[in-house]
Structure formats: structure tokens, C-alpha cells
Amino acid sequence: MSLFLAGDAVTVLHDSVMDAAYGIGTGSVREHHTALAEAGGRIYASGMSSKARAVDAAAVGDKAVEFVPPDRLVELIMEADRVVTY
């Protein structure tokens, strides 16, 4: 299970955003992150999007996030049996 974040989505990796973001009917981003991490999911963040928004290893703290180039997204899509965009 993998999650790839790009564009403004990388900002949810900041603790302040993760704690404040809450979708009506979907729950908090923090709850989703915790569930994904506990299930052994991997989080990838677009390196270019992250750099443009000052999201780096220091900003995400102890969260397991891999900052990757765009071609990694293509690889993940090709490796997956399912791709969901929400």
C-alpha cells in the first residue's frame, strides 16, 4: 500500500496541517496517516513539490516519507494492481 503526495498535498506532512485537517465524513488526516503507518504503508512525496513548499525531512519529523522524483510515481502506478485517486 502506497500513498504518493504531490502539489499542495505535500503540506499535509506538516504536523500543524495534519492535526488541523479534517474531512467531513472522512475523519482527520492524522487518523489516516496513523492507520496507513500501522498497516505498513509507504508514503512518497514529490521531491519537486516538497522543495517548492519547504517540506523536507526536518519539516516532517519522524514520519517515514520518501522524497522522490516524478518517475517514481509512474513506477508505482505500473507496479500497482489498483490505483485510486480521491
PDB file of N, CA, C and O in Angstrom, chain B, residues numbered from 101:
ATOM      1  N   MET B 101       0.849  -1.163   0.000  1.00  0.00           N
ATOM      2  CA  MET B 101       0.000   0.000   0.000  1.00  0.00           C
ATOM      3  C   MET B 101       0.899   1.231   0.000  1.00  0.00           C
ATOM      4  O   MET B 101       1.772   1.380   0.856  1.00  0.00           O
ATOM      5  N   SER B 102       0.674   2.104  -0.968  1.00  0.00           N
ATOM      6  CA  SER B 102       1.497   3.301  -1.115  1.00  0.00           C
ATOM      7  C   SER B 102       0.613   4.529  -1.289  1.00  0.00           C
ATOM      8  O   SER B 102      -0.490   4.459  -1.830  1.00  0.00           O
ATOM      9  N   LEU B 103       1.129   5.640  -0.818  1.00  0.00           N
ATOM     10  CA  LEU B 103       0.468   6.928  -0.985  1.00  0.00           C
ATOM     11  C   LEU B 103       1.494   7.878  -1.582  1.00  0.00           C
ATOM     12  O   LEU B 103       2.590   8.036  -1.046  1.00  0.00           O
ATOM     13  N   PHE B 104       1.133   8.511  -2.701  1.00  0.00           N
ATOM     14  CA  PHE B 104       2.022   9.470  -3.336  1.00  0.00           C
ATOM     15  C   PHE B 104       1.373  10.843  -3.226  1.00  0.00           C
ATOM     16  O   PHE B 104       0.246  11.043  -3.679  1.00  0.00           O
ATOM     17  N   LEU B 105       2.085  11.782  -2.625  1.00  0.00           N
ATOM     18  CA  LEU B 105       1.587  13.139  -2.470  1.00  0.00           C
ATOM     19  C   LEU B 105       2.345  14.074  -3.405  1.00  0.00           C
ATOM     20  O   LEU B 105       3.569  14.003  -3.516  1.00  0.00           O
ATOM     21  N   ALA B 106       1.603  14.948  -4.073  1.00  0.00           N
ATOM     22  CA  ALA B 106       2.222  15.922  -4.972  1.00  0.00           C
ATOM     23  C   ALA B 106       1.471  17.238  -4.860  1.00  0.00           C
ATOM     24  O   ALA B 106       0.373  17.296  -4.307  1.00  0.00           O
ATOM     25  N   GLY B 107       2.077  18.293  -5.391  1.00  0.00           N
ATOM     26  CA  GLY B 107       1.445  19.611  -5.334  1.00  0.00           C
ATOM     27  C   GLY B 107       1.226  20.038  -3.892  1.00  0.00           C
ATOM     28  O   GLY B 107       2.041  19.751  -3.016  1.00  0.00           O
ATOM     29  N   ASP B 108       0.108  20.730  -3.656  1.00  0.00           N
ATOM     30  CA  ASP B 108      -0.189  21.217  -2.307  1.00  0.00           C
ATOM     31  C   ASP B 108      -0.412  20.095  -1.298  1.00  0.00           C
ATOM     32  O   ASP B 108      -0.360  20.330  -0.091  1.00  0.00           O
ATOM     33  N   ALA B 109      -0.658  18.879  -1.780  1.00  0.00           N
ATOM     34  CA  ALA B 109      -0.892  17.757  -0.859  1.00  0.00           C
ATOM     35  C   ALA B 109       0.298  17.481   0.047  1.00  0.00           C
ATOM     36  O   ALA B 109       0.118  16.949   1.142  1.00  0.00           O
ATOM     37  N   VAL B 110       1.506  17.828  -0.378  1.00  0.00           N
ATOM     38  CA  VAL B 110       2.674  17.566   0.462  1.00  0.00           C
ATOM     39  C   VAL B 110       2.625  18.358   1.767  1.00  0.00           C
ATOM     40  O   VAL B 110       3.275  17.978   2.740  1.00  0.00           O
ATOM     41  N   THR B 111       1.874  19.440   1.801  1.00  0.00           N
ATOM     42  CA  THR B 111       1.819  20.253   3.025  1.00  0.00           C
ATOM     43  C   THR B 111       1.122  19.533   4.173  1.00  0.00           C
ATOM     44  O   THR B 111       1.278  19.933   5.327  1.00  0.00           O
ATOM     45  N   VAL B 112       0.353  18.474   3.884  1.00  0.00           N
ATOM     46  CA  VAL B 112      -0.285  17.733   4.985  1.00  0.00           C
ATOM     47  C   VAL B 112       0.737  16.974   5.815  1.00  0.00           C
ATOM     48  O   VAL B 112       0.394  16.443   6.871  1.00  0.00           O
ATOM     49  N   LEU B 113       1.972  16.910   5.367  1.00  0.00           N
ATOM     50  CA  LEU B 113       3.011  16.250   6.136  1.00  0.00           C
ATOM     51  C   LEU B 113       3.493  17.082   7.314  1.00  0.00           C
ATOM     52  O   LEU B 113       4.143  16.558   8.219  1.00  0.00           O
ATOM     53  N   HIS B 114       3.179  18.376   7.312  1.00  0.00           N
ATOM     54  CA  HIS B 114       3.489  19.230   8.472  1.00  0.00           C
ATOM     55  C   HIS B 114       2.534  18.833   9.603  1.00  0.00           C
ATOM     56  O   HIS B 114       1.333  18.682   9.378  1.00  0.00           O
ATOM     57  N   ASP B 115       3.066  18.665  10.810  1.00  0.00           N
ATOM     58  CA  ASP B 115       2.224  18.285  11.950  1.00  0.00           C
ATOM     59  C   ASP B 115       1.059  19.237  12.149  1.00  0.00           C
ATOM     60  O   ASP B 115      -0.054  18.793  12.430  1.00  0.00           O
ATOM     61  N   SER B 116       1.291  20.536  12.011  1.00  0.00           N
ATOM     62  CA  SER B 116       0.221  21.511  12.241  1.00  0.00           C
ATOM     63  C   SER B 116      -0.922  21.324  11.250  1.00  0.00           C
ATOM     64  O   SER B 116      -2.090  21.459  11.615  1.00  0.00           O
ATOM     65  N   VAL B 117      -0.593  21.015  10.005  1.00  0.00           N
ATOM     66  CA  VAL B 117      -1.630  20.790   8.994  1.00  0.00           C
ATOM     67  C   VAL B 117      -2.306  19.444   9.231  1.00  0.00           C
ATOM     68  O   VAL B 117      -3.530  19.331   9.156  1.00  0.00           O
ATOM     69  N   MET B 118      -1.500  18.427   9.518  1.00  0.00           N
ATOM     70  CA  MET B 118      -2.045  17.091   9.754  1.00  0.00           C
ATOM     71  C   MET B 118      -3.032  17.085  10.917  1.00  0.00           C
ATOM     72  O   MET B 118      -4.049  16.393  10.868  1.00  0.00           O
ATOM     73  N   ASP B 119      -2.736  17.849  11.953  1.00  0.00           N
ATOM     74  CA  ASP B 119      -3.623  17.902  13.116  1.00  0.00           C
ATOM     75  C   ASP B 119      -4.865  18.747  12.872  1.00  0.00           C
ATOM     76  O   ASP B 119      -5.906  18.508  13.484  1.00  0.00           O
ATOM     77  N   ALA B 120      -4.768  19.730  11.987  1.00  0.00           N
ATOM     78  CA  ALA B 120      -5.898  20.631  11.746  1.00  0.00           C
ATOM     79  C   ALA B 120      -6.836  20.140  10.643  1.00  0.00           C
ATOM     80  O   ALA B 120      -8.027  20.454  10.653  1.00  0.00           O
ATOM     81  N   ALA B 121      -6.305  19.375   9.698  1.00  0.00           N
ATOM     82  CA  ALA B 121      -7.107  18.956   8.537  1.00  0.00           C
ATOM     83  C   ALA B 121      -8.069  17.841   8.916  1.00  0.00           C
ATOM     84  O   ALA B 121      -7.675  16.809   9.460  1.00  0.00           O
ATOM     85  N   TYR B 122      -9.329  18.073   8.617  1.00  0.00           N
ATOM     86  CA  TYR B 122     -10.374  17.115   8.964  1.00  0.00           C
ATOM     87  C   TYR B 122     -11.443  17.171   7.884  1.00  0.00           C
ATOM     88  O   TYR B 122     -12.037  18.221   7.637  1.00  0.00           O
ATOM     89  N   GLY B 123     -11.677  16.047   7.252  1.00  0.00           N
ATOM     90  CA  GLY B 123     -12.694  15.995   6.202  1.00  0.00           C
ATOM     91  C   GLY B 123     -14.044  15.602   6.767  1.00  0.00           C
ATOM     92  O   GLY B 123     -14.139  14.690   7.588  1.00  0.00           O
ATOM     93  N   ILE B 124     -15.076  16.280   6.334  1.00  0.00           N
ATOM     94  CA  ILE B 124     -16.426  15.943   6.780  1.00  0.00           C
ATOM     95  C   ILE B 124     -16.769  14.554   6.251  1.00  0.00           C
ATOM     96  O   ILE B 124     -16.799  14.324   5.042  1.00  0.00           O
ATOM     97  N   GLY B 125     -17.021  13.649   7.162  1.00  0.00           N
ATOM     98  CA  GLY B 125     -17.358  12.282   6.787  1.00  0.00           C
ATOM     99  C   GLY B 125     -16.163  11.384   6.521  1.00  0.00           C
ATOM    100  O   GLY B 125     -16.328  10.185   6.294  1.00  0.00           O
ATOM    101  N   THR B 126     -14.959  11.947   6.545  1.00  0.00           N
ATOM    102  CA  THR B 126     -13.782  11.125   6.263  1.00  0.00           C
ATOM    103  C   THR B 126     -12.804  11.051   7.432  1.00  0.00           C
ATOM    104  O   THR B 126     -11.926  10.187   7.435  1.00  0.00           O
ATOM    105  N   GLY B 127     -12.928  11.914   8.403  1.00  0.00           N
ATOM    106  CA  GLY B 127     -12.036  11.891   9.558  1.00  0.00           C
ATOM    107  C   GLY B 127     -10.813  12.767   9.369  1.00  0.00           C
ATOM    108  O   GLY B 127     -10.683  13.474   8.370  1.00  0.00           O
ATOM    109  N   SER B 128      -9.926  12.708  10.338  1.00  0.00           N
ATOM    110  CA  SER B 128      -8.758  13.587  10.325  1.00  0.00           C
ATOM    111  C   SER B 128      -7.617  12.989   9.514  1.00  0.00           C
ATOM    112  O   SER B 128      -7.491  11.771   9.388  1.00  0.00           O
ATOM    113  N   VAL B 129      -6.807  13.856   8.978  1.00  0.00           N
ATOM    114  CA  VAL B 129      -5.628  13.414   8.240  1.00  0.00           C
ATOM    115  C   VAL B 129      -4.700  12.656   9.174  1.00  0.00           C
ATOM    116  O   VAL B 129      -4.078  11.675   8.765  1.00  0.00           O
ATOM    117  N   ARG B 130      -4.599  13.091  10.411  1.00  0.00           N
ATOM    118  CA  ARG B 130      -3.743  12.399  11.386  1.00  0.00           C
ATOM    119  C   ARG B 130      -4.200  10.945  11.560  1.00  0.00           C
ATOM    120  O   ARG B 130      -3.367  10.040  11.600  1.00  0.00           O
ATOM    121  N   GLU B 131      -5.508  10.714  11.664  1.00  0.00           N
ATOM    122  CA  GLU B 131      -6.023   9.350  11.809  1.00  0.00           C
ATOM    123  C   GLU B 131      -5.672   8.499  10.587  1.00  0.00           C
ATOM    124  O   GLU B 131      -5.292   7.336  10.720  1.00  0.00           O
ATOM    125  N   HIS B 132      -5.802   9.084   9.411  1.00  0.00           N
ATOM    126  CA  HIS B 132      -5.479   8.353   8.184  1.00  0.00           C
ATOM    127  C   HIS B 132      -3.988   8.038   8.118  1.00  0.00           C
ATOM    128  O   HIS B 132      -3.597   6.935   7.736  1.00  0.00           O
ATOM    129  N   HIS B 133      -3.163   9.005   8.489  1.00  0.00           N
ATOM    130  CA  HIS B 133      -1.715   8.778   8.484  1.00  0.00           C
ATOM    131  C   HIS B 133      -1.345   7.657   9.448  1.00  0.00           C
ATOM    132  O   HIS B 133      -0.560   6.771   9.110  1.00  0.00           O
ATOM    133  N   THR B 134      -1.914   7.701  10.650  1.00  0.00           N
ATOM    134  CA  THR B 134      -1.626   6.678  11.654  1.00  0.00           C
ATOM    135  C   THR B 134      -2.029   5.297  11.151  1.00  0.00           C
ATOM    136  O   THR B 134      -1.266   4.340  11.288  1.00  0.00           O
ATOM    137  N   ALA B 135      -3.217   5.187  10.573  1.00  0.00           N
ATOM    138  CA  ALA B 135      -3.695   3.897  10.066  1.00  0.00           C
ATOM    139  C   ALA B 135      -2.792   3.382   8.948  1.00  0.00           C
ATOM    140  O   ALA B 135      -2.478   2.192   8.899  1.00  0.00           O
ATOM    141  N   LEU B 136      -2.381   4.263   8.062  1.00  0.00           N
ATOM    142  CA  LEU B 136      -1.505   3.868   6.959  1.00  0.00           C
ATOM    143  C   LEU B 136      -0.155   3.390   7.495  1.00  0.00           C
ATOM    144  O   LEU B 136       0.357   2.358   7.063  1.00  0.00           O
ATOM    145  N   ALA B 137       0.415   4.136   8.430  1.00  0.00           N
ATOM    146  CA  ALA B 137       1.713   3.774   9.001  1.00  0.00           C
ATOM    147  C   ALA B 137       1.626   2.439   9.747  1.00  0.00           C
ATOM    148  O   ALA B 137       2.515   1.597   9.617  1.00  0.00           O
ATOM    149  N   GLU B 138       0.567   2.245  10.520  1.00  0.00           N
ATOM    150  CA  GLU B 138       0.411   0.999  11.279  1.00  0.00           C
ATOM    151  C   GLU B 138       0.199  -0.205  10.372  1.00  0.00           C
ATOM    152  O   GLU B 138       0.547  -1.326  10.741  1.00  0.00           O
ATOM    153  N   ALA B 139      -0.363   0.014   9.196  1.00  0.00           N
ATOM    154  CA  ALA B 139      -0.588  -1.074   8.239  1.00  0.00           C
ATOM    155  C   ALA B 139       0.643  -1.352   7.381  1.00  0.00           C
ATOM    156  O   ALA B 139       0.618  -2.237   6.526  1.00  0.00           O
ATOM    157  N   GLY B 140       1.719  -0.599   7.606  1.00  0.00           N
ATOM    158  CA  GLY B 140       2.947  -0.815   6.850  1.00  0.00           C
ATOM    159  C   GLY B 140       2.967  -0.116   5.501  1.00  0.00           C
ATOM    160  O   GLY B 140       3.791  -0.435   4.644  1.00  0.00           O
ATOM    161  N   GLY B 141       2.061   0.837   5.312  1.00  0.00           N
ATOM    162  CA  GLY B 141       2.011   1.585   4.054  1.00  0.00           C
ATOM    163  C   GLY B 141       3.212   2.494   3.903  1.00  0.00           C
ATOM    164  O   GLY B 141       3.845   2.879   4.885  1.00  0.00           O
ATOM    165  N   ARG B 142       3.517   2.833   2.662  1.00  0.00           N
ATOM    166  CA  ARG B 142       4.643   3.715   2.380  1.00  0.00           C
ATOM    167  C   ARG B 142       4.126   5.036   1.853  1.00  0.00           C
ATOM    168  O   ARG B 142       3.176   5.079   1.070  1.00  0.00           O
ATOM    169  N   ILE B 143       4.759   6.114   2.288  1.00  0.00           N
ATOM    170  CA  ILE B 143       4.376   7.448   1.842  1.00  0.00           C
ATOM    171  C   ILE B 143       5.509   8.021   1.008  1.00  0.00           C
ATOM    172  O   ILE B 143       6.664   8.066   1.432  1.00  0.00           O
ATOM    173  N   TYR B 144       5.145   8.454  -0.185  1.00  0.00           N
ATOM    174  CA  TYR B 144       6.076   9.114  -1.092  1.00  0.00           C
ATOM    175  C   TYR B 144       5.603  10.543  -1.290  1.00  0.00           C
ATOM    176  O   TYR B 144       4.402  10.802  -1.374  1.00  0.00           O
ATOM    177  N   ALA B 145       6.538  11.458  -1.363  1.00  0.00           N
ATOM    178  CA  ALA B 145       6.206  12.855  -1.622  1.00  0.00           C
ATOM    179  C   ALA B 145       7.027  13.326  -2.818  1.00  0.00           C
ATOM    180  O   ALA B 145       8.223  13.051  -2.915  1.00  0.00           O
ATOM    181  N   SER B 146       6.374  14.030  -3.712  1.00  0.00           N
ATOM    182  CA  SER B 146       7.082  14.594  -4.854  1.00  0.00           C
ATOM    183  C   SER B 146       8.200  15.489  -4.334  1.00  0.00           C
ATOM    184  O   SER B 146       7.966  16.422  -3.566  1.00  0.00           O
ATOM    185  N   GLY B 147       9.405  15.188  -4.765  1.00  0.00           N
ATOM    186  CA  GLY B 147      10.545  15.989  -4.331  1.00  0.00           C
ATOM    187  C   GLY B 147      10.444  17.434  -4.791  1.00  0.00           C
ATOM    188  O   GLY B 147      10.781  18.353  -4.045  1.00  0.00           O
ATOM    189  N   MET B 148       9.978  17.636  -6.027  1.00  0.00           N
ATOM    190  CA  MET B 148       9.861  18.994  -6.560  1.00  0.00           C
ATOM    191  C   MET B 148       8.768  19.770  -5.833  1.00  0.00           C
ATOM    192  O   MET B 148       8.966  20.932  -5.478  1.00  0.00           O
ATOM    193  N   SER B 149       7.613  19.137  -5.607  1.00  0.00           N
ATOM    194  CA  SER B 149       6.525  19.808  -4.885  1.00  0.00           C
ATOM    195  C   SER B 149       6.944  20.129  -3.462  1.00  0.00           C
ATOM    196  O   SER B 149       6.632  21.197  -2.934  1.00  0.00           O
ATOM    197  N   SER B 150       7.657  19.189  -2.844  1.00  0.00           N
ATOM    198  CA  SER B 150       8.098  19.385  -1.460  1.00  0.00           C
ATOM    199  C   SER B 150       9.088  20.535  -1.349  1.00  0.00           C
ATOM    200  O   SER B 150       8.981  21.377  -0.458  1.00  0.00           O
ATOM    201  N   LYS B 151      10.045  20.562  -2.257  1.00  0.00           N
ATOM    202  CA  LYS B 151      11.044  21.626  -2.233  1.00  0.00           C
ATOM    203  C   LYS B 151      10.390  22.992  -2.414  1.00  0.00           C
ATOM    204  O   LYS B 151      10.761  23.953  -1.740  1.00  0.00           O
ATOM    205  N   ALA B 152       9.418  23.080  -3.321  1.00  0.00           N
ATOM    206  CA  ALA B 152       8.741  24.346  -3.590  1.00  0.00           C
ATOM    207  C   ALA B 152       7.921  24.834  -2.401  1.00  0.00           C
ATOM    208  O   ALA B 152       7.621  26.022  -2.291  1.00  0.00           O
ATOM    209  N   ARG B 153       7.561  23.909  -1.511  1.00  0.00           N
ATOM    210  CA  ARG B 153       6.703  24.252  -0.364  1.00  0.00           C
ATOM    211  C   ARG B 153       7.425  24.103   0.973  1.00  0.00           C
ATOM    212  O   ARG B 153       6.783  24.058   2.022  1.00  0.00           O
ATOM    213  N   ALA B 154       8.739  24.027   0.942  1.00  0.00           N
ATOM    214  CA  ALA B 154       9.571  23.931   2.153  1.00  0.00           C
ATOM    215  C   ALA B 154       9.194  22.729   3.018  1.00  0.00           C
ATOM    216  O   ALA B 154       9.185  22.815   4.246  1.00  0.00           O
ATOM    217  N   VAL B 155       8.886  21.620   2.371  1.00  0.00           N
ATOM    218  CA  VAL B 155       8.613  20.377   3.092  1.00  0.00           C
ATOM    219  C   VAL B 155       9.839  19.495   2.887  1.00  0.00           C
ATOM    220  O   VAL B 155      10.115  19.040   1.777  1.00  0.00           O
ATOM    221  N   ASP B 156      10.575  19.260   3.983  1.00  0.00           N
ATOM    222  CA  ASP B 156      11.770  18.432   3.904  1.00  0.00           C
ATOM    223  C   ASP B 156      11.800  17.497   5.104  1.00  0.00           C
ATOM    224  O   ASP B 156      10.857  17.470   5.894  1.00  0.00           O
ATOM    225  N   ALA B 157      12.864  16.738   5.245  1.00  0.00           N
ATOM    226  CA  ALA B 157      12.966  15.761   6.331  1.00  0.00           C
ATOM    227  C   ALA B 157      12.783  16.418   7.695  1.00  0.00           C
ATOM    228  O   ALA B 157      12.139  15.846   8.575  1.00  0.00           O
ATOM    229  N   ALA B 158      13.338  17.603   7.876  1.00  0.00           N
ATOM    230  CA  ALA B 158      13.191  18.301   9.157  1.00  0.00           C
ATOM    231  C   ALA B 158      11.734  18.688   9.406  1.00  0.00           C
ATOM    232  O   ALA B 158      11.258  18.642  10.540  1.00  0.00           O
ATOM    233  N   ALA B 159      11.031  19.069   8.341  1.00  0.00           N
ATOM    234  CA  ALA B 159       9.638  19.505   8.479  1.00  0.00           C
ATOM    235  C   ALA B 159       8.691  18.355   8.794  1.00  0.00           C
ATOM    236  O   ALA B 159       7.682  18.561   9.468  1.00  0.00           O
ATOM    237  N   VAL B 160       8.993  17.146   8.321  1.00  0.00           N
ATOM    238  CA  VAL B 160       8.077  16.020   8.548  1.00  0.00           C
ATOM    239  C   VAL B 160       8.399  15.246   9.813  1.00  0.00           C
ATOM    240  O   VAL B 160       7.638  14.365  10.213  1.00  0.00           O
ATOM    241  N   GLY B 161       9.520  15.568  10.448  1.00  0.00           N
ATOM    242  CA  GLY B 161       9.862  14.927  11.713  1.00  0.00           C
ATOM    243  C   GLY B 161      10.113  13.440  11.555  1.00  0.00           C
ATOM    244  O   GLY B 161      10.847  13.017  10.662  1.00  0.00           O
ATOM    245  N   ASP B 162       9.502  12.651  12.424  1.00  0.00           N
ATOM    246  CA  ASP B 162       9.768  11.209  12.430  1.00  0.00           C
ATOM    247  C   ASP B 162       8.869  10.410  11.481  1.00  0.00           C
ATOM    248  O   ASP B 162       8.905   9.180  11.493  1.00  0.00           O
ATOM    249  N   LYS B 163       8.079  11.082  10.675  1.00  0.00           N
ATOM    250  CA  LYS B 163       7.232  10.372   9.712  1.00  0.00           C
ATOM    251  C   LYS B 163       8.107   9.723   8.640  1.00  0.00           C
ATOM    252  O   LYS B 163       9.066  10.326   8.159  1.00  0.00           O
ATOM    253  N   ALA B 164       7.769   8.505   8.277  1.00  0.00           N
ATOM    254  CA  ALA B 164       8.511   7.789   7.233  1.00  0.00           C
ATOM    255  C   ALA B 164       8.005   8.257   5.876  1.00  0.00           C
ATOM    256  O   ALA B 164       6.982   7.782   5.383  1.00  0.00           O
ATOM    257  N   VAL B 165       8.725   9.182   5.288  1.00  0.00           N
ATOM    258  CA  VAL B 165       8.352   9.750   3.985  1.00  0.00           C
ATOM    259  C   VAL B 165       9.579   9.685   3.088  1.00  0.00           C
ATOM    260  O   VAL B 165      10.688  10.024   3.503  1.00  0.00           O
ATOM    261  N   GLU B 166       9.366   9.247   1.854  1.00  0.00           N
ATOM    262  CA  GLU B 166      10.450   9.215   0.887  1.00  0.00           C
ATOM    263  C   GLU B 166      10.190  10.298  -0.153  1.00  0.00           C
ATOM    264  O   GLU B 166       9.150  10.291  -0.812  1.00  0.00           O
ATOM    265  N   PHE B 167      11.124  11.220  -0.302  1.00  0.00           N
ATOM    266  CA  PHE B 167      11.018  12.295  -1.279  1.00  0.00           C
ATOM    267  C   PHE B 167      11.587  11.779  -2.600  1.00  0.00           C
ATOM    268  O   PHE B 167      12.751  11.387  -2.678  1.00  0.00           O
ATOM    269  N   VAL B 168      10.745  11.787  -3.639  1.00  0.00           N
ATOM    270  CA  VAL B 168      11.109  11.115  -4.885  1.00  0.00           C
ATOM    271  C   VAL B 168      10.822  11.985  -6.109  1.00  0.00           C
ATOM    272  O   VAL B 168      10.029  12.924  -6.039  1.00  0.00           O
ATOM    273  N   PRO B 169      11.478  11.664  -7.239  1.00  0.00           N
ATOM    274  CA  PRO B 169      11.209  12.377  -8.492  1.00  0.00           C
ATOM    275  C   PRO B 169       9.929  11.843  -9.148  1.00  0.00           C
ATOM    276  O   PRO B 169       9.406  10.809  -8.734  1.00  0.00           O
ATOM    277  N   PRO B 170       9.424  12.545 -10.169  1.00  0.00           N
ATOM    278  CA  PRO B 170       8.175  12.157 -10.826  1.00  0.00           C
ATOM    279  C   PRO B 170       8.174  10.738 -11.403  1.00  0.00           C
ATOM    280  O   PRO B 170       7.131  10.085 -11.430  1.00  0.00           O
ATOM    281  N   ASP B 171       9.320  10.263 -11.860  1.00  0.00           N
ATOM    282  CA  ASP B 171       9.321   8.931 -12.461  1.00  0.00           C
ATOM    283  C   ASP B 171       8.989   7.832 -11.460  1.00  0.00           C
ATOM    284  O   ASP B 171       8.563   6.746 -11.853  1.00  0.00           O
ATOM    285  N   ARG B 172       9.180   8.102 -10.173  1.00  0.00           N
ATOM    286  CA  ARG B 172       8.800   7.108  -9.148  1.00  0.00           C
ATOM    287  C   ARG B 172       7.284   6.935  -9.120  1.00  0.00           C
ATOM    288  O   ARG B 172       6.797   5.827  -8.893  1.00  0.00           O
ATOM    289  N   LEU B 173       6.535   8.009  -9.346  1.00  0.00           N
ATOM    290  CA  LEU B 173       5.073   7.902  -9.416  1.00  0.00           C
ATOM    291  C   LEU B 173       4.668   6.985 -10.561  1.00  0.00           C
ATOM    292  O   LEU B 173       3.783   6.144 -10.399  1.00  0.00           O
ATOM    293  N   VAL B 174       5.300   7.139 -11.702  1.00  0.00           N
ATOM    294  CA  VAL B 174       4.993   6.282 -12.851  1.00  0.00           C
ATOM    295  C   VAL B 174       5.300   4.826 -12.508  1.00  0.00           C
ATOM    296  O   VAL B 174       4.512   3.938 -12.834  1.00  0.00           O
ATOM    297  N   GLU B 175       6.425   4.572 -11.858  1.00  0.00           N
ATOM    298  CA  GLU B 175       6.778   3.207 -11.454  1.00  0.00           C
ATOM    299  C   GLU B 175       5.737   2.626 -10.506  1.00  0.00           C
ATOM    300  O   GLU B 175       5.334   1.473 -10.656  1.00  0.00           O
ATOM    301  N   LEU B 176       5.301   3.423  -9.530  1.00  0.00           N
ATOM    302  CA  LEU B 176       4.298   2.942  -8.576  1.00  0.00           C
ATOM    303  C   LEU B 176       2.990   2.585  -9.270  1.00  0.00           C
ATOM    304  O   LEU B 176       2.354   1.587  -8.933  1.00  0.00           O
ATOM    305  N   ILE B 177       2.593   3.399 -10.234  1.00  0.00           N
ATOM    306  CA  ILE B 177       1.365   3.127 -10.977  1.00  0.00           C
ATOM    307  C   ILE B 177       1.505   1.824 -11.762  1.00  0.00           C
ATOM    308  O   ILE B 177       0.581   1.012 -11.781  1.00  0.00           O
ATOM    309  N   MET B 178       2.635   1.623 -12.398  1.00  0.00           N
ATOM    310  CA  MET B 178       2.848   0.419 -13.199  1.00  0.00           C
ATOM    311  C   MET B 178       2.926  -0.834 -12.326  1.00  0.00           C
ATOM    312  O   MET B 178       2.548  -1.916 -12.776  1.00  0.00           O
ATOM    313  N   GLU B 179       3.407  -0.709 -11.093  1.00  0.00           N
ATOM    314  CA  GLU B 179       3.541  -1.852 -10.185  1.00  0.00           C
ATOM    315  C   GLU B 179       2.227  -2.220  -9.502  1.00  0.00           C
ATOM    316  O   GLU B 179       2.068  -3.345  -9.030  1.00  0.00           O
ATOM    317  N   ALA B 180       1.294  -1.288  -9.447  1.00  0.00           N
ATOM    318  CA  ALA B 180       0.071  -1.483  -8.655  1.00  0.00           C
ATOM    319  C   ALA B 180      -0.991  -2.282  -9.403  1.00  0.00           C
ATOM    320  O   ALA B 180      -1.112  -2.189 -10.625  1.00  0.00           O
ATOM    321  N   ASP B 181      -1.769  -3.082  -8.636  1.00  0.00           N
ATOM    322  CA  ASP B 181      -2.912  -3.729  -9.259  1.00  0.00           C
ATOM    323  C   ASP B 181      -4.101  -2.787  -9.275  1.00  0.00           C
ATOM    324  O   ASP B 181      -5.038  -2.969 -10.052  1.00  0.00           O
ATOM    325  N   ARG B 182      -4.060  -1.771  -8.407  1.00  0.00           N
ATOM    326  CA  ARG B 182      -5.131  -0.763  -8.359  1.00  0.00           C
ATOM    327  C   ARG B 182      -4.515   0.599  -8.087  1.00  0.00           C
ATOM    328  O   ARG B 182      -3.531   0.718  -7.357  1.00  0.00           O
ATOM    329  N   VAL B 183      -5.105   1.614  -8.680  1.00  0.00           N
ATOM    330  CA  VAL B 183      -4.712   2.999  -8.424  1.00  0.00           C
ATOM    331  C   VAL B 183      -5.983   3.768  -8.131  1.00  0.00           C
ATOM    332  O   VAL B 183      -6.913   3.776  -8.938  1.00  0.00           O
ATOM    333  N   VAL B 184      -6.023   4.412  -6.985  1.00  0.00           N
ATOM    334  CA  VAL B 184      -7.202   5.175  -6.585  1.00  0.00           C
ATOM    335  C   VAL B 184      -6.810   6.638  -6.418  1.00  0.00           C
ATOM    336  O   VAL B 184      -5.809   6.956  -5.775  1.00  0.00           O
ATOM    337  N   THR B 185      -7.598   7.509  -6.995  1.00  0.00           N
ATOM    338  CA  THR B 185      -7.408   8.949  -6.807  1.00  0.00           C
ATOM    339  C   THR B 185      -8.669   9.488  -6.189  1.00  0.00           C
ATOM    340  O   THR B 185      -9.767   9.225  -6.680  1.00  0.00           O
ATOM    341  N   TYR B 186      -8.528  10.244  -5.113  1.00  0.00           N
ATOM    342  CA  TYR B 186      -9.717  10.731  -4.418  1.00  0.00           C
ATOM    343  C   TYR B 186      -9.607  12.211  -4.219  1.00  0.00           C
ATOM    344  O   TYR B 186     -10.509  12.826  -3.649  1.00  0.00           O
TER     345      TYR B 186
END
